[in-house]
Amino acid sequence: MTRVALVTGGSRGIGAAISKALQAAGYRVAANYAGNDEAAAAFTKETGIPTYKWDVSDFDACAAGIARVEADLGPVEVLVNNAGITRDSMFHRMTKDQWNAVINTNLNSLFNMTRPVWEGMRARKFGRVICISSINGQKGQMGQANYSAAKAGDVGFVKALAQEGARVGITVNAICPGYIATEMVKAVPQDVLEKSILPHIPVGRLGEPEEIARAVVFLAADEAGFITGSTLSANGGQYMV
């Protein structure tokens, strides 16, 4: 039986690597995206993975989008909550809109995406929910009160929901990446990378999106049923918990 996996923010960056890795592992994959139609079309052309556009901060849009995915591919059995944004600002300058945008997309989306698939997972007695949090949800980061709060909330969500899913075959886990070589991080000036970021990473380099993707494939596997409520840190040793 080929399981269906849905990845939010699944056509770019870490999400694209996750989608490709799950496809390579034999899953039927659907990738959600928010707004970049050109990138989504290019991703589908490259991989054959269908993309579906909706806003993960909107519960009704999520329910409708998931219904389309399930009509096309079958019941979602693996959900990867990867979609996220940043609206960085020192707190004394942070606006309500900056706060709400990040909380709605990075934290409320976990409810919006997981709730519509949860009852089906319970009925089938199998499910994998994997939430991509962040090192900054573990240690905090100056200028990211909104992002750090949301990503810390991801971890709390995982720990609570894992207890509910455990007896019906559903695992719920988090992965906390550190600095990963995505477009956003690569846009940081080289001197800033070399002086302010890399010296704090014991392995001496940025992570690769594919390294996060391999962790997702591991947690998604049928054989990973004894791992739930866990937080996997993938940060090159930058922050150890």
Backbone bond lengths (Angstrom), bond angles and torsions (degrees), N, CA, C in turn:
res aa  C-N    CA-C-N  psi(-1)  N-CA   C-N-CA  omega(-1)  CA-C   N-CA-C  phi
1 M - - - 1.457 - - 1.521 109.62 -
2 T 1.329 116.47 130.45 1.453 121.59 178.90 1.518 109.20 -91.88
3 R 1.305 116.64 120.46 1.455 120.71 -178.74 1.527 110.49 -82.75
4 V 1.328 115.14 151.68 1.461 121.81 -179.80 1.525 108.72 -100.24
5 A 1.336 115.63 130.79 1.459 121.83 178.37 1.520 109.16 -120.31
6 L 1.316 116.16 137.46 1.460 122.78 177.71 1.521 108.33 -119.93
7 V 1.333 115.99 127.12 1.461 122.06 -177.37 1.526 108.45 -118.38
8 T 1.319 117.84 119.72 1.464 119.38 175.72 1.528 109.01 -81.51
9 G 1.328 114.86 147.23 1.470 118.21 -173.25 1.508 110.38 57.98
10 G 1.335 115.49 37.70 1.463 120.96 -165.86 1.506 116.74 -92.57
11 S 1.330 118.64 6.99 1.462 119.70 -176.80 1.529 114.10 -110.85
12 R 1.333 116.82 -1.10 1.465 120.34 -179.35 1.524 109.75 -142.79
13 G 1.329 116.25 155.96 1.452 122.16 171.62 1.511 114.12 58.51
14 I 1.324 115.68 -136.71 1.459 121.04 179.85 1.520 110.36 -60.44
15 G 1.329 116.68 -38.75 1.463 120.46 -179.72 1.514 112.80 -60.86
16 A 1.337 116.77 -40.92 1.465 120.11 178.37 1.517 110.69 -64.19
17 A 1.322 116.96 -41.39 1.468 120.31 177.87 1.522 110.92 -62.65
18 I 1.331 116.78 -39.18 1.465 121.02 178.02 1.528 110.61 -64.73
19 S 1.321 116.15 -46.18 1.471 119.82 179.91 1.525 110.98 -58.74
20 K 1.326 116.65 -45.74 1.467 120.81 -179.15 1.523 111.31 -65.12
21 A 1.322 117.03 -40.60 1.466 119.92 -178.51 1.521 111.14 -67.05
22 L 1.319 117.08 -40.44 1.459 119.62 177.57 1.521 111.17 -65.60
23 Q 1.326 116.76 -39.38 1.462 119.98 176.40 1.535 110.14 -61.43
24 A 1.319 116.85 -45.10 1.464 120.98 179.77 1.527 111.68 -62.99
25 A 1.339 116.63 -28.06 1.458 121.19 179.45 1.525 112.29 -83.65
26 G 1.329 117.23 -0.93 1.458 120.28 174.08 1.507 116.35 105.08
27 Y 1.321 118.10 4.13 1.459 120.81 178.78 1.528 111.03 -81.56
28 R 1.323 116.20 152.94 1.458 121.49 166.02 1.516 106.13 -87.48
29 V 1.319 116.95 118.03 1.466 121.41 -168.23 1.520 110.89 -112.04
30 A 1.322 115.63 139.10 1.457 123.48 168.81 1.523 107.45 -120.45
31 A 1.319 116.48 136.89 1.461 121.38 -179.96 1.523 109.88 -115.06
32 N 1.305 115.77 120.88 1.463 121.09 173.33 1.531 109.26 -84.60
33 Y 1.331 115.66 149.18 1.467 119.71 172.73 1.515 108.48 -146.22
34 A 1.351 115.40 164.71 1.457 119.73 -172.13 1.514 113.73 -99.69
35 G 1.348 118.12 -43.16 1.451 116.31 -170.46 1.512 118.07 -154.82
36 N 1.324 118.28 -18.32 1.465 119.94 -174.75 1.530 109.71 -88.67
37 D 1.323 115.18 87.80 1.465 120.20 -176.69 1.525 112.02 -62.61
38 E 1.328 116.46 -38.75 1.467 120.26 -177.73 1.520 111.24 -64.52
39 A 1.330 116.08 -44.75 1.469 119.79 179.29 1.525 110.72 -65.61
40 A 1.325 116.91 -39.48 1.463 120.30 179.63 1.520 111.13 -64.42
41 A 1.328 116.68 -42.90 1.467 119.98 179.16 1.521 111.05 -63.92
42 A 1.324 116.73 -40.87 1.462 120.69 178.72 1.521 110.76 -65.13
43 F 1.333 116.33 -38.88 1.470 121.15 179.08 1.524 110.53 -63.46
44 T 1.328 117.03 -46.06 1.463 120.61 179.21 1.525 111.09 -64.09
45 K 1.322 116.90 -40.48 1.464 120.29 178.65 1.523 111.08 -62.65
46 E 1.330 116.22 -39.18 1.472 120.92 -178.69 1.525 111.94 -71.45
47 T 1.346 116.78 -42.15 1.459 120.90 -168.09 1.525 114.58 -108.10
48 G 1.321 117.21 -22.08 1.456 120.29 -171.66 1.516 113.22 79.91
49 I 1.332 117.74 2.11 1.463 121.74 179.16 1.528 108.87 -80.94
50 P 1.329 118.39 124.03 1.468 119.74 -179.87 1.526 111.37 -69.99
51 T 1.326 115.63 143.93 1.457 121.07 178.60 1.524 109.60 -115.06
52 Y 1.319 114.72 147.36 1.461 122.06 -176.95 1.523 107.97 -133.20
53 K 1.332 115.41 128.91 1.458 120.72 -175.00 1.526 111.88 -98.92
54 W 1.335 115.75 119.70 1.465 120.26 167.37 1.525 108.78 -162.63
55 D 1.320 114.90 165.26 1.461 123.57 -177.42 1.522 109.04 -92.45
56 V 1.322 116.88 115.00 1.461 120.30 -176.25 1.526 112.76 -70.39
57 S 1.320 118.06 -10.79 1.462 120.05 176.78 1.528 112.19 -83.65
58 D 1.324 117.42 -2.25 1.468 123.92 -177.67 1.527 108.68 -112.00
59 F 1.335 116.88 112.19 1.465 120.44 -175.20 1.522 112.18 -60.01
60 D 1.329 116.87 -45.88 1.459 119.71 -178.08 1.526 111.39 -64.34
61 A 1.336 116.70 -37.81 1.468 120.11 177.35 1.518 110.67 -64.45
62 C 1.328 116.73 -38.23 1.469 120.22 178.29 1.525 110.84 -65.09
63 A 1.322 116.57 -45.92 1.463 119.94 -179.73 1.527 110.91 -60.67
64 A 1.329 116.26 -42.88 1.465 119.64 179.33 1.522 111.52 -68.69
65 G 1.331 117.01 -40.37 1.465 120.58 179.52 1.513 112.21 -64.92
66 I 1.318 116.26 -43.51 1.470 120.40 178.33 1.528 110.04 -63.46
67 A 1.318 117.19 -38.49 1.472 120.17 177.47 1.529 110.92 -60.86
68 R 1.335 117.40 -38.77 1.467 120.52 177.59 1.523 110.80 -65.70
69 V 1.320 116.21 -44.44 1.469 120.17 178.78 1.520 110.51 -59.27
70 E 1.327 116.44 -46.61 1.466 119.68 -176.50 1.526 111.20 -68.91
71 A 1.319 117.37 -32.35 1.462 119.66 175.75 1.522 111.20 -66.35
72 D 1.325 116.79 -34.43 1.465 121.30 -178.21 1.532 112.99 -83.24
73 L 1.319 116.90 -40.89 1.468 120.42 -169.59 1.522 114.59 -115.98
74 G 1.326 117.55 -24.90 1.453 120.73 -175.02 1.512 110.62 117.61
75 P 1.329 117.32 175.30 1.464 121.44 -176.47 1.527 112.31 -58.16
76 V 1.323 115.94 137.17 1.469 120.92 177.03 1.519 109.07 -75.87
77 E 1.319 115.35 119.46 1.461 120.85 -179.79 1.522 112.41 -109.98
78 V 1.327 116.37 -20.38 1.469 121.83 175.63 1.517 107.42 -126.09
79 L 1.324 116.40 119.80 1.462 121.66 177.91 1.523 108.85 -116.33
80 V 1.325 115.71 124.22 1.464 121.02 176.26 1.521 108.19 -111.74
81 N 1.328 116.04 109.04 1.460 122.22 178.58 1.522 108.63 -86.09
82 N 1.320 115.53 90.67 1.454 121.20 -174.62 1.532 113.62 -110.24
83 A 1.317 118.31 -23.13 1.463 121.39 -173.38 1.526 111.17 -57.43
84 G 1.319 115.49 136.67 1.456 119.36 178.46 1.512 111.92 -164.68
85 I 1.334 115.72 155.08 1.451 121.94 177.76 1.522 109.18 -134.00
86 T 1.320 116.19 165.76 1.461 121.83 171.29 1.520 109.11 -124.06
87 R 1.311 115.53 144.79 1.464 123.40 171.55 1.525 105.84 -139.79
88 D 1.333 115.55 70.24 1.457 121.12 -169.51 1.529 112.25 -72.19
89 S 1.318 114.27 141.33 1.463 120.92 176.03 1.523 108.04 -170.11
90 M 1.341 116.46 145.12 1.458 118.29 170.17 1.523 108.09 -60.22
91 F 1.324 117.20 144.85 1.453 121.03 -169.03 1.527 112.71 -60.75
92 H 1.337 116.96 -34.27 1.465 118.44 -177.84 1.530 111.92 -70.78
93 R 1.355 117.03 -10.56 1.461 120.59 175.10 1.528 112.62 -113.28
94 M 1.319 117.33 -4.47 1.462 120.83 -176.30 1.517 111.09 -68.17
95 T 1.328 115.46 134.97 1.464 120.13 178.87 1.522 110.86 -93.73
96 K 1.317 115.18 163.83 1.465 120.27 175.96 1.518 110.49 -61.16
97 D 1.329 117.08 -38.69 1.462 120.43 179.25 1.522 111.58 -63.59
98 Q 1.342 117.47 -40.46 1.471 120.67 177.72 1.524 110.49 -63.81
99 W 1.318 116.26 -41.88 1.465 120.59 178.69 1.527 110.29 -63.41
100 N 1.317 116.02 -53.06 1.462 120.15 -175.00 1.523 112.62 -64.08
101 A 1.327 117.59 -38.69 1.461 120.11 -178.80 1.521 111.20 -59.48
102 V 1.328 116.03 -44.00 1.466 120.16 -178.04 1.524 111.24 -73.04
103 I 1.312 117.57 -44.00 1.471 119.97 178.98 1.530 110.53 -62.31
104 N 1.328 116.92 -42.86 1.465 120.17 -178.10 1.524 112.33 -65.76
105 T 1.329 117.28 -42.49 1.466 120.87 -176.76 1.521 112.10 -80.59
106 N 1.319 117.44 -39.91 1.464 120.45 -171.76 1.521 113.92 -91.77
107 L 1.320 117.75 -24.97 1.460 120.25 -177.77 1.524 112.36 -117.25
108 N 1.316 118.08 -54.12 1.472 119.26 -179.29 1.520 112.37 -60.32
109 S 1.331 116.36 -26.77 1.463 119.88 178.65 1.521 112.16 -61.76
110 L 1.332 117.40 -26.57 1.459 118.94 178.92 1.524 110.96 -63.12
111 F 1.332 116.52 -42.06 1.464 119.68 174.14 1.528 110.40 -67.10
112 N 1.330 115.56 -46.62 1.465 120.39 -175.09 1.525 112.47 -59.66
113 M 1.316 117.12 -35.90 1.465 121.65 -177.86 1.524 112.62 -88.96
114 T 1.313 117.32 -37.78 1.462 119.82 -173.05 1.517 112.03 -80.66
115 R 1.318 116.74 -36.23 1.476 119.31 -176.95 1.534 112.48 -58.87
116 P 1.352 120.02 -43.67 1.467 118.99 -178.97 1.523 115.16 -67.62
117 V 1.342 118.63 -20.38 1.473 119.78 179.96 1.526 112.23 -101.33
118 W 1.316 116.70 -10.59 1.464 120.66 -170.98 1.522 112.74 -65.18
119 E 1.319 117.22 -45.39 1.463 118.87 -177.05 1.523 111.51 -65.35
120 G 1.337 116.99 -36.81 1.457 119.61 176.66 1.518 112.07 -64.96
121 M 1.329 116.22 -40.61 1.467 119.96 176.83 1.520 110.47 -62.73
122 R 1.320 116.95 -42.35 1.470 120.48 178.39 1.522 111.06 -62.12
123 A 1.313 116.73 -42.39 1.465 120.26 -178.15 1.524 111.37 -66.04
124 R 1.330 116.51 -37.66 1.475 120.99 -179.47 1.519 112.14 -84.25
125 K 1.346 116.12 -10.60 1.474 122.92 -178.48 1.535 111.98 59.14
126 F 1.310 114.29 37.62 1.462 120.16 173.60 1.525 108.86 -157.45
127 G 1.314 115.17 136.88 1.459 120.08 173.37 1.507 110.85 -172.96
128 R 1.329 114.39 152.75 1.459 121.44 174.83 1.533 107.07 -132.30
129 V 1.321 116.57 119.96 1.459 122.25 174.67 1.521 107.15 -117.52
130 I 1.327 115.54 120.47 1.469 121.25 -176.63 1.523 107.63 -124.82
131 C 1.321 116.47 121.36 1.461 121.93 -176.89 1.518 110.10 -109.41
132 I 1.326 115.98 126.73 1.459 120.52 178.88 1.522 108.06 -88.56
133 S 1.308 115.68 103.88 1.457 122.24 178.68 1.534 108.38 -92.29
134 S 1.313 118.48 -136.27 1.457 120.61 -177.10 1.520 110.14 -166.93
135 I 1.326 115.71 152.90 1.458 120.93 171.55 1.526 110.58 -55.47
136 N 1.336 116.73 -31.62 1.459 119.17 -177.55 1.521 112.78 -77.81
137 G 1.314 117.24 -12.47 1.454 120.81 168.79 1.513 111.58 -79.60
138 Q 1.329 116.74 -18.24 1.456 121.74 178.12 1.527 111.97 -90.43
139 K 1.324 116.81 -43.80 1.466 119.97 -173.40 1.518 114.12 -110.75
140 G 1.359 116.97 -10.85 1.457 119.80 -174.47 1.517 111.00 79.34
141 Q 1.343 115.92 159.62 1.460 120.50 178.63 1.527 109.40 -152.17
142 M 1.287 115.80 127.35 1.462 120.73 178.15 1.524 110.10 -56.82
143 G 1.320 115.91 135.59 1.454 120.91 -178.90 1.515 113.93 83.42
144 Q 1.344 116.09 3.34 1.463 120.25 -179.21 1.530 111.27 -133.94
145 A 1.306 116.93 45.28 1.471 119.26 178.89 1.523 110.84 -59.16
146 N 1.327 116.45 -39.21 1.467 120.45 179.44 1.528 111.19 -67.80
147 Y 1.325 116.53 -49.54 1.465 121.81 -177.55 1.526 111.12 -65.58
148 S 1.328 116.49 -45.08 1.471 120.05 -179.41 1.520 111.15 -64.03
149 A 1.329 116.94 -39.63 1.465 120.45 178.03 1.524 110.73 -63.10
150 A 1.334 116.24 -44.10 1.463 119.97 -179.72 1.518 111.26 -64.40
151 K 1.321 116.64 -44.93 1.459 119.69 -176.65 1.527 112.17 -71.76
152 A 1.327 117.76 -30.89 1.461 119.97 171.98 1.523 109.90 -67.39
153 G 1.330 116.16 -37.51 1.459 120.28 175.90 1.514 112.28 -61.85
154 D 1.333 117.03 -35.04 1.468 120.60 175.98 1.521 110.78 -55.39
155 V 1.325 116.00 -44.09 1.466 120.67 -176.94 1.528 110.19 -67.03
156 G 1.331 117.54 -41.09 1.458 120.29 177.08 1.518 112.33 -63.79
157 F 1.323 116.32 -40.35 1.464 122.09 176.45 1.525 110.23 -57.75
158 V 1.315 116.52 -46.51 1.466 122.31 -178.82 1.522 111.00 -61.42
159 K 1.321 116.62 -45.97 1.468 119.92 -176.41 1.523 111.80 -65.58
160 A 1.327 116.62 -36.98 1.463 119.87 179.44 1.523 111.50 -74.02
161 L 1.330 116.75 -48.31 1.457 119.98 -175.01 1.525 111.81 -68.72
162 A 1.325 116.52 -30.56 1.466 119.58 177.86 1.523 111.13 -58.70
163 Q 1.323 117.05 -35.19 1.460 120.41 -179.95 1.527 111.43 -68.51
164 E 1.324 116.45 -31.43 1.460 120.03 179.23 1.529 112.00 -77.42
165 G 1.326 116.11 -34.31 1.455 119.55 -175.89 1.512 115.31 -85.43
166 A 1.322 116.49 -16.81 1.463 120.25 -168.67 1.524 113.64 -57.40
167 R 1.314 117.84 -42.33 1.470 120.71 -174.71 1.525 113.93 -81.90
168 V 1.333 115.88 -4.77 1.467 118.32 177.71 1.531 111.01 -118.80
169 G 1.317 116.69 23.71 1.457 120.70 171.19 1.520 115.51 80.24
170 I 1.332 117.46 15.02 1.466 120.62 179.59 1.518 109.17 -107.09
171 T 1.319 116.80 126.22 1.461 120.67 173.57 1.522 109.37 -104.12
172 V 1.324 115.17 147.76 1.461 122.16 -179.62 1.528 107.45 -135.09
173 N 1.314 116.61 118.55 1.461 121.38 -175.35 1.521 111.20 -137.89
174 A 1.324 115.33 161.59 1.465 121.76 178.27 1.523 109.83 -121.97
175 I 1.316 115.04 149.14 1.462 122.26 170.21 1.522 106.88 -121.86
176 C 1.317 116.26 132.06 1.467 121.62 179.99 1.523 109.60 -113.76
177 P 1.340 117.46 93.84 1.467 119.24 177.07 1.520 111.44 -71.28
178 G 1.333 114.15 152.73 1.455 120.37 168.07 1.520 108.84 -92.72
179 Y 1.329 116.28 -140.04 1.465 120.26 179.37 1.528 109.73 -77.78
180 I 1.319 115.47 116.08 1.458 122.80 -176.42 1.529 108.91 -112.96
181 A 1.317 116.72 144.38 1.471 122.16 -175.61 1.527 110.81 -76.53
182 T 1.327 116.12 68.93 1.458 122.61 173.92 1.532 108.56 -97.99
183 E 1.322 116.40 174.41 1.460 120.70 178.45 1.525 111.40 -56.31
184 M 1.329 116.20 -40.25 1.456 120.54 -177.31 1.528 111.32 -64.05
185 V 1.333 116.64 -45.65 1.463 119.87 -178.92 1.522 110.78 -72.48
186 K 1.329 117.04 -37.44 1.467 119.62 179.46 1.527 112.14 -65.57
187 A 1.339 116.49 -19.99 1.459 120.52 178.58 1.528 112.19 -76.39
188 V 1.323 116.96 -12.83 1.470 120.48 176.71 1.526 108.60 -66.07
189 P 1.331 119.02 134.06 1.468 120.88 179.62 1.523 112.06 -52.26
190 Q 1.324 116.46 141.00 1.454 121.90 -175.45 1.521 112.51 -57.05
191 D 1.336 116.74 -39.17 1.463 118.68 -178.46 1.528 111.16 -67.23
192 V 1.345 116.63 -32.71 1.466 119.87 176.55 1.530 110.18 -68.68
193 L 1.331 116.04 -43.00 1.461 119.39 176.35 1.521 111.61 -57.21
194 E 1.320 115.60 -47.72 1.462 120.59 -173.46 1.528 112.96 -73.24
195 K 1.329 117.42 -30.91 1.464 120.03 -175.12 1.531 113.55 -98.13
196 S 1.330 116.52 -31.90 1.460 118.78 -170.81 1.521 115.15 -114.06
197 I 1.330 117.72 -18.10 1.465 119.90 -175.61 1.523 112.22 -112.28
198 L 1.331 116.62 -58.61 1.473 119.50 -175.27 1.532 113.94 -59.78
199 P 1.348 119.75 -35.32 1.462 118.37 179.44 1.530 113.74 -62.29
200 H 1.327 117.24 -19.18 1.468 120.56 -179.70 1.521 112.85 -93.00
201 I 1.325 117.46 -0.73 1.462 121.70 179.91 1.529 108.00 -106.72
202 P 1.333 118.58 107.20 1.457 120.41 -174.58 1.525 115.15 -53.55
203 V 1.333 118.69 -34.79 1.466 118.41 -179.85 1.525 111.77 -75.71
204 G 1.323 117.71 -9.19 1.454 121.58 170.60 1.515 116.60 79.69
205 R 1.319 117.53 20.11 1.472 120.00 -179.93 1.514 109.65 -156.21
206 L 1.329 115.39 167.07 1.453 120.64 170.51 1.524 109.98 -75.08
207 G 1.316 116.54 155.09 1.455 120.00 172.09 1.513 110.36 -78.35
208 E 1.313 116.48 162.96 1.455 122.06 176.82 1.532 109.56 -105.68
209 P 1.328 117.65 144.02 1.465 119.36 178.64 1.525 113.02 -53.15
210 E 1.318 116.08 -34.70 1.465 120.59 -178.83 1.532 111.71 -64.80
211 E 1.324 117.16 -25.65 1.465 119.40 178.62 1.530 110.65 -71.53
212 I 1.312 116.99 -36.13 1.463 120.04 174.24 1.527 109.59 -69.31
213 A 1.315 116.39 -39.89 1.464 120.70 -179.46 1.526 111.60 -61.11
214 R 1.311 117.17 -39.80 1.473 119.53 179.02 1.523 110.92 -63.63
215 A 1.327 116.90 -35.40 1.466 120.24 177.70 1.527 110.29 -66.23
216 V 1.332 116.91 -38.08 1.460 120.67 177.61 1.532 110.49 -63.52
217 V 1.323 116.95 -46.70 1.463 120.73 -179.92 1.529 110.33 -58.78
218 F 1.319 116.94 -40.02 1.467 121.32 177.95 1.528 110.75 -60.98
219 L 1.332 117.57 -49.03 1.460 120.70 -176.93 1.527 112.16 -71.32
220 A 1.339 117.09 -25.72 1.458 120.67 -179.18 1.524 113.45 -77.17
221 A 1.305 117.43 -18.99 1.462 121.69 -172.11 1.525 112.35 -63.95
222 D 1.314 115.55 148.79 1.467 120.35 173.94 1.525 110.33 -55.24
223 E 1.330 115.96 -34.49 1.466 121.24 -175.01 1.528 113.18 -74.63
224 A 1.339 117.45 -5.29 1.472 120.81 -178.38 1.522 112.08 -96.44
225 G 1.330 117.02 24.07 1.454 120.72 -173.95 1.512 115.98 -68.14
226 F 1.319 118.85 -12.81 1.463 121.56 -179.82 1.526 111.72 -94.78
227 I 1.333 116.13 -0.54 1.465 120.87 -179.71 1.520 108.04 -107.07
228 T 1.321 116.99 111.04 1.462 120.33 178.49 1.517 109.81 -152.46
229 G 1.316 116.13 150.04 1.460 121.42 -176.59 1.509 113.01 72.21
230 S 1.322 116.52 16.12 1.461 121.00 -175.14 1.524 111.46 -96.85
231 T 1.329 114.48 155.06 1.459 122.06 173.49 1.520 107.49 -121.05
232 L 1.321 115.85 115.54 1.459 121.68 -179.26 1.523 108.61 -98.11
233 S 1.328 116.69 116.27 1.464 121.40 178.09 1.521 109.32 -88.09
234 A 1.327 115.93 129.23 1.469 121.68 178.99 1.523 107.28 -131.27
235 N 1.344 115.16 79.41 1.457 118.80 -170.46 1.528 113.89 -136.07
236 G 1.330 117.24 16.79 1.461 120.06 177.83 1.515 114.00 68.68
237 G 1.333 117.17 18.00 1.456 120.80 179.78 1.518 113.94 88.39
238 Q 1.331 117.44 7.31 1.464 120.70 -176.30 1.521 112.42 -66.76
239 Y 1.327 116.05 -33.73 1.465 119.84 179.01 1.516 107.42 -143.71
240 M 1.331 117.07 120.15 1.454 120.95 -173.11 1.515 109.88 -113.00
241 V 1.330 114.92 127.04 1.463 120.87 179.79 1.522 109.75 -129.52
